[in-house]
């Protein structure tokens, strides 16, 4: 065996591990989702086309920025846990004790995160930037 061959094999193996990890990580969540208005009596705005991948890669968002399951005021949800639909806990029409209505939950979470970013791209007053017909 040539002198540098073990090093080349090791580098190829490490490269394959990184490639496999990236593929598995990307497969764990859909790249894009549509946050729609199902469940509301009246559809007031267009759905939001949310890009998971862009928020994770470009904005360094983590899963628990959005996904949660609270017990005694603590978010016990962690990556790899089942993802419930938001509407399964956040009713779009009824106010529930300690649980925000769906639209309020979305707006608070999205607006707060964008405001914390300190960038002028925060959609806090630009509804059609997120609720577009695209």
C-alpha positions as CSV (number, residue, x, y, z in Angstrom):
1,X,0.0,0.0,0.0
2,X,1.3,3.5,-0.9
3,X,2.4,5.7,2.0
4,X,-0.4,8.4,1.7
5,X,-3.2,5.9,1.0
6,X,-4.5,5.6,4.6
7,X,-4.8,9.4,4.9
8,X,-6.7,9.5,1.6
9,X,-9.1,6.8,2.8
10,X,-9.6,8.5,6.1
11,X,-10.4,11.8,4.4
12,X,-12.8,10.1,2.1
13,X,-14.5,8.4,5.0
14,X,-14.8,11.7,6.9
15,X,-16.2,13.4,3.8
16,X,-18.8,10.7,3.5
17,X,-19.8,11.1,7.1
18,X,-20.3,14.9,6.6
19,X,-22.3,14.3,3.4
20,X,-24.5,11.7,5.0
21,X,-25.1,14.0,8.0
22,X,-26.1,16.9,5.8
23,X,-28.5,14.7,3.8
24,X,-30.1,13.3,6.9
25,X,-30.4,16.7,8.5
26,X,-32.0,18.2,5.4
27,X,-34.5,15.3,5.2
28,X,-35.7,15.8,8.8
29,X,-37.9,18.8,7.8
30,X,-39.6,20.1,4.7
31,X,-37.6,22.8,3.0
32,X,-40.8,24.9,2.6
33,X,-44.2,24.9,4.2
34,X,-47.4,26.8,3.7
35,X,-48.9,28.4,6.8
36,X,-52.5,28.6,5.7
37,X,-55.7,30.0,7.1
38,X,-57.7,26.8,7.5
39,X,-60.0,26.8,10.4
40,X,-60.9,30.5,10.3
41,X,-64.5,31.5,9.6
42,X,-63.2,34.2,7.2
43,X,-60.0,34.1,5.2
44,X,-58.6,37.6,5.5
45,X,-55.1,37.2,4.1
46,X,-53.2,35.0,1.7
47,X,-51.3,32.0,3.2
48,X,-47.6,32.5,4.2
49,X,-45.0,30.5,2.2
50,X,-42.4,29.8,5.0
51,X,-38.9,28.7,4.0
52,X,-37.6,26.4,6.8
53,X,-34.2,26.0,5.1
54,X,-33.6,29.8,4.6
55,X,-34.5,30.5,8.3
56,X,-32.2,27.8,9.5
57,X,-29.2,28.4,7.2
58,X,-29.4,32.2,6.7
59,X,-30.9,33.3,10.0
60,X,-29.6,30.6,12.3
61,X,-33.1,29.8,13.6
62,X,-33.4,26.7,15.8
63,X,-36.4,24.3,15.9
64,X,-37.5,25.4,19.3
65,X,-37.9,29.0,18.1
66,X,-41.2,27.9,16.7
67,X,-41.9,24.3,17.8
68,X,-42.9,23.8,21.4
69,X,-44.9,21.8,23.9
70,X,-45.2,23.5,27.3
71,X,-45.5,21.7,30.6
72,X,-45.5,23.8,33.7
73,X,-44.3,26.8,31.6
74,X,-41.3,25.0,30.2
75,X,-40.8,24.0,26.6
76,X,-40.1,20.3,26.7
77,X,-40.1,19.8,22.9
78,X,-36.8,18.9,21.4
79,X,-35.5,18.2,17.9
80,X,-36.6,14.7,16.8
81,X,-39.9,14.9,18.7
82,X,-43.1,14.6,16.7
83,X,-44.2,17.9,15.2
84,X,-47.8,18.7,15.9
85,X,-49.7,21.1,13.7
86,X,-50.1,24.5,15.3
87,X,-53.8,24.3,15.1
88,X,-53.9,21.2,17.3
89,X,-53.3,23.4,20.3
90,X,-53.9,27.0,19.0
91,X,-57.6,27.2,18.1
92,X,-58.2,29.8,15.3
93,X,-61.5,30.9,16.7
94,X,-61.7,30.3,20.5
95,X,-59.7,31.8,23.3
96,X,-58.4,29.1,25.6
97,X,-56.8,29.5,29.0
98,X,-53.1,30.3,28.6
99,X,-53.2,29.3,24.9
100,X,-53.1,32.0,22.3
101,X,-55.4,31.9,19.3
102,X,-53.6,30.6,16.2
103,X,-53.2,33.9,14.4
104,X,-52.0,35.7,17.5
105,X,-49.5,32.9,18.2
106,X,-48.1,33.1,14.6
107,X,-48.0,36.9,14.6
108,X,-46.3,37.1,18.0
109,X,-43.7,34.5,17.2
110,X,-42.8,35.7,13.7
111,X,-42.9,39.4,14.5
112,X,-41.0,39.0,17.8
113,X,-38.3,37.0,16.1
114,X,-37.9,39.5,13.2
115,X,-37.8,42.4,15.6
116,X,-35.1,40.7,17.7
117,X,-33.0,40.3,14.5
118,X,-32.5,44.0,14.4
119,X,-32.9,44.1,10.6
120,X,-35.3,46.3,8.7
121,X,-36.8,43.3,7.1
122,X,-39.1,42.7,10.1
123,X,-42.6,42.1,8.7
124,X,-44.2,43.7,11.7
125,X,-46.1,46.2,9.6
126,X,-45.6,44.8,6.1
127,X,-48.3,42.2,5.9
128,X,-48.0,41.5,2.2
129,X,-44.3,40.7,2.4
130,X,-45.3,37.4,4.1
131,X,-48.9,37.1,3.0
132,X,-48.1,37.2,-0.7
133,X,-50.0,35.6,-3.6
134,X,-46.8,33.8,-4.8
